[in-house]
Amino acid sequence: MEYFDDIENLEKLEREINELNRYAVEIGVFGSDDSFYQMIATVHEFGMQIKAKNKYLAIPTKEAGEKRPKDFGDKLFKPKGKNILALANSDGTLTTMFILKESVNIPERSFIRSTFDENERDWAEFIENQIEKVLSLEITARQLFERLGALIVGDIQKKMTDLRTPANASLTVANKGSSNPLIDTGELRRHVTWKVARDDG
């Protein structure tokens, strides 16, 4: 750490020390950016049971793609004794389009809280090292928090990529073509970000 004997640098140092107490970094999926992905993140982070409003939830198979039951008009039917909606083929066979369930349990797959628990000590060491750079006037207080935000988000995104349990249901794996429970298109991971907030009060 350098020591300063000129007034200008001492004043800069005093400002940056004061700024350290004004800044905070916020991490997560922000509703102001995209409320849909904030909802998806919350469901995975804490888990959720989804119950049918009517009798059944219609879970699409790979064959149904992104279509909903109403998109098939009156072509779908429920075979007796089976909780599916199917299409009848010309050869007498059936193609299952939707699985019918009264409820679906989405297990907790924490990727934010668990990353904090696993990396808190490393982040504290990072902050200590960065504070030395602030005190040497190599970086500003705001740059410290920007760097911290980038580090934390990178660790969370890595956790999302590496997480394998609880595993996806077999139907989900068939539909998305992947066993990674938190990665489909990559959009949820992309929406994990940081914001540096400053208290001007």
C-alpha positions as CSV (number, residue, x, y, z in Angstrom):
1,M,0.0,0.0,0.0
2,E,1.3,3.4,-0.9
3,Y,1.4,6.4,1.4
4,F,0.5,9.8,0.2
5,D,2.0,13.1,1.3
6,D,0.4,15.5,-1.2
7,I,-2.9,17.1,-0.5
8,E,-4.6,16.2,-3.8
9,N,-4.1,12.5,-3.3
10,L,-5.0,12.6,0.3
11,E,-8.3,14.3,-0.7
12,K,-8.9,11.6,-3.3
13,L,-8.2,8.9,-0.8
14,E,-10.6,10.4,1.7
15,R,-13.3,10.6,-1.0
16,E,-12.8,7.0,-2.0
17,I,-12.9,5.8,1.6
18,N,-16.2,7.6,2.1
19,E,-17.5,6.1,-1.1
20,L,-16.9,2.6,0.1
21,N,-19.6,3.1,2.7
22,R,-22.1,4.5,0.1
23,Y,-22.0,1.6,-2.5
24,A,-23.6,-1.8,-2.4
25,V,-23.9,-4.5,-5.1
26,E,-27.2,-6.1,-5.9
27,I,-27.3,-9.6,-7.4
28,G,-30.1,-11.6,-9.0
29,V,-32.7,-11.7,-11.7
30,F,-34.4,-8.3,-11.7
31,G,-38.1,-8.0,-12.3
32,S,-37.5,-4.5,-13.8
33,D,-35.4,-6.3,-16.5
34,D,-37.7,-9.2,-17.1
35,S,-40.5,-10.3,-14.7
36,F,-40.9,-13.7,-16.5
37,Y,-37.3,-14.8,-15.8
38,Q,-37.6,-13.4,-12.3
39,M,-40.5,-15.7,-11.8
40,I,-38.6,-18.7,-13.3
41,A,-35.6,-18.0,-11.1
42,T,-37.8,-17.9,-7.9
43,V,-39.5,-21.2,-8.8
44,H,-36.1,-22.9,-9.2
45,E,-34.5,-21.2,-6.2
46,F,-37.2,-22.2,-3.7
47,G,-39.2,-24.9,-5.4
48,M,-43.0,-24.9,-5.9
49,Q,-46.0,-27.1,-6.2
50,I,-48.3,-26.2,-9.2
51,K,-51.9,-27.4,-8.9
52,A,-54.4,-27.6,-11.6
53,K,-57.1,-24.9,-11.6
54,N,-59.5,-27.3,-13.1
55,K,-59.0,-31.0,-13.0
56,Y,-55.7,-31.5,-14.7
57,L,-52.5,-29.8,-15.8
58,A,-51.7,-30.7,-19.4
59,I,-47.9,-31.3,-19.7
60,P,-46.8,-31.3,-23.3
61,T,-44.7,-34.2,-24.7
62,K,-42.0,-33.6,-27.4
63,E,-44.6,-34.3,-30.0
64,A,-46.8,-31.4,-28.8
65,G,-43.9,-29.0,-28.9
66,E,-45.1,-25.6,-27.7
67,K,-48.7,-26.2,-28.6
68,R,-51.5,-26.2,-26.1
69,P,-54.5,-28.6,-26.0
70,K,-56.8,-26.0,-27.5
71,D,-54.5,-25.7,-30.5
72,F,-55.7,-29.2,-31.6
73,G,-59.4,-28.3,-31.6
74,D,-61.5,-31.5,-31.1
75,K,-58.8,-33.9,-32.3
76,L,-57.5,-34.8,-28.9
77,F,-59.2,-37.3,-26.7
78,K,-58.5,-39.0,-23.3
79,P,-58.3,-42.8,-23.6
80,K,-60.3,-44.6,-20.9
81,G,-58.2,-45.3,-17.8
82,K,-55.2,-43.2,-19.0
83,N,-54.2,-39.8,-17.9
84,I,-53.1,-38.6,-21.3
85,L,-54.5,-36.6,-24.2
86,A,-53.7,-38.3,-27.5
87,L,-54.2,-38.1,-31.2
88,A,-55.5,-41.1,-33.1
89,N,-53.4,-42.2,-36.1
90,S,-54.7,-43.7,-39.3
91,D,-53.1,-47.0,-38.5
92,G,-55.0,-47.3,-35.3
93,T,-52.1,-46.3,-33.0
94,L,-52.1,-43.3,-30.6
95,T,-49.7,-40.5,-30.2
96,T,-49.5,-39.1,-26.7
97,M,-49.5,-35.3,-26.9
98,F,-50.1,-34.3,-23.3
99,I,-49.6,-36.0,-19.9
100,L,-52.4,-35.1,-17.4
101,K,-51.5,-34.4,-13.8
102,E,-53.4,-33.0,-10.9
103,S,-50.2,-31.2,-9.7
104,V,-46.6,-30.9,-10.5
105,N,-43.8,-30.5,-7.9
106,I,-40.8,-28.5,-9.0
107,P,-38.0,-29.3,-6.5
108,E,-35.8,-26.6,-5.0
109,R,-32.6,-26.1,-7.1
110,S,-31.0,-23.2,-5.3
111,F,-28.3,-21.6,-7.5
112,I,-28.1,-18.1,-5.8
113,R,-28.2,-18.9,-2.1
114,S,-26.1,-22.0,-2.4
115,T,-23.5,-20.1,-4.4
116,F,-23.3,-17.5,-1.7
117,D,-22.9,-20.2,1.0
118,E,-20.1,-21.9,-1.0
119,N,-18.2,-18.8,-2.0
120,E,-18.6,-16.3,0.8
121,R,-15.1,-16.7,2.2
122,D,-13.5,-16.4,-1.2
123,W,-15.5,-13.2,-1.9
124,A,-14.4,-11.7,1.4
125,E,-10.8,-12.3,0.5
126,F,-11.4,-10.7,-2.9
127,I,-12.9,-7.6,-1.3
128,E,-9.9,-7.3,1.1
129,N,-7.5,-7.4,-1.9
130,Q,-9.6,-4.9,-3.8
131,I,-9.8,-2.5,-0.8
132,E,-6.0,-2.4,-0.9
133,K,-6.2,-1.2,-4.5
134,V,-8.7,1.5,-3.6
135,L,-6.5,2.7,-0.8
136,S,-3.6,2.8,-3.3
137,L,-5.9,4.8,-5.6
138,E,-5.4,2.1,-8.3
139,I,-9.2,1.7,-8.6
140,T,-12.3,3.6,-7.4
141,A,-14.8,2.4,-4.8
142,R,-17.3,1.9,-7.6
143,Q,-14.9,-0.2,-9.6
144,L,-14.4,-2.4,-6.6
145,F,-18.2,-3.1,-6.5
146,E,-18.4,-3.6,-10.2
147,R,-15.6,-6.2,-10.1
148,L,-17.3,-7.9,-7.1
149,G,-20.6,-8.0,-9.0
150,A,-19.0,-9.6,-12.0
151,L,-17.2,-12.2,-9.9
152,I,-20.4,-13.2,-8.0
153,V,-22.5,-13.4,-11.2
154,G,-19.8,-15.5,-12.8
155,D,-19.8,-17.9,-9.9
156,I,-23.6,-18.1,-10.0
157,Q,-23.7,-18.8,-13.7
158,K,-21.1,-21.5,-13.3
159,K,-23.2,-23.1,-10.6
160,M,-26.2,-23.1,-13.0
161,T,-24.1,-24.8,-15.7
162,D,-22.7,-27.4,-13.3
163,L,-25.8,-28.2,-11.3
164,R,-27.2,-31.7,-12.0
165,T,-29.4,-32.5,-9.0
166,P,-32.3,-32.7,-8.4
167,A,-32.4,-34.1,-11.9
168,N,-35.1,-33.2,-14.5
169,A,-38.0,-35.6,-14.9
170,S,-37.6,-37.9,-17.8
171,L,-40.4,-36.2,-19.8
172,T,-38.6,-32.8,-19.3
173,V,-35.3,-34.4,-20.5
174,A,-37.1,-35.8,-23.6
175,N,-38.7,-32.4,-24.3
176,K,-35.6,-30.2,-23.9
177,G,-33.0,-32.7,-25.0
178,S,-30.8,-32.0,-21.9
179,S,-30.5,-33.3,-18.4
180,N,-29.3,-29.9,-17.0
181,P,-32.2,-28.7,-14.8
182,L,-31.3,-25.0,-15.0
183,I,-30.2,-24.7,-18.6
184,D,-32.5,-24.8,-21.6
185,T,-32.0,-21.9,-23.9
186,G,-29.5,-20.2,-21.7
187,E,-31.8,-17.2,-21.1
188,L,-32.2,-17.7,-17.4
189,R,-28.5,-17.8,-16.9
190,R,-28.1,-14.7,-19.1
191,H,-30.6,-12.8,-16.9
192,V,-28.6,-13.3,-13.8
193,T,-26.8,-10.0,-13.4
194,W,-25.7,-7.3,-10.9
195,K,-26.3,-3.6,-10.2
196,V,-24.2,-1.3,-8.2
197,A,-26.3,0.9,-6.0
198,R,-25.2,4.2,-4.4
199,D,-26.7,5.7,-1.3
200,D,-26.9,9.4,-1.9
201,G,-28.6,10.1,1.4
